[in-house]
Amino acid sequence: MSQPAAPASPLEPWLREILRCPACRSELRDDTGPTGPELVCTSSTCGLAYRYDEGVPVLLVDEARRPA
């Protein structure tokens, strides 16, 4: 049984590779949230989700979606 493919990132691959969570500096993974594509922190203690606004990730901790 195969796993579902990760959502395609609207960012250029080179930029996607260097972005980090502004709260904890962990890597970010592509995901789909309630309002569309987002970048999610891979840290189990942080896990913040950052939305895209017109194709640009909004990497503001105050505007990030908290994990459930």
Secondary structure by P-SEA (a helix, b strand, c coil): ccccccccccccaaaaaaccccccccbbbbbbccccbbbbbcccccbbbbbbcccccccccccccccc
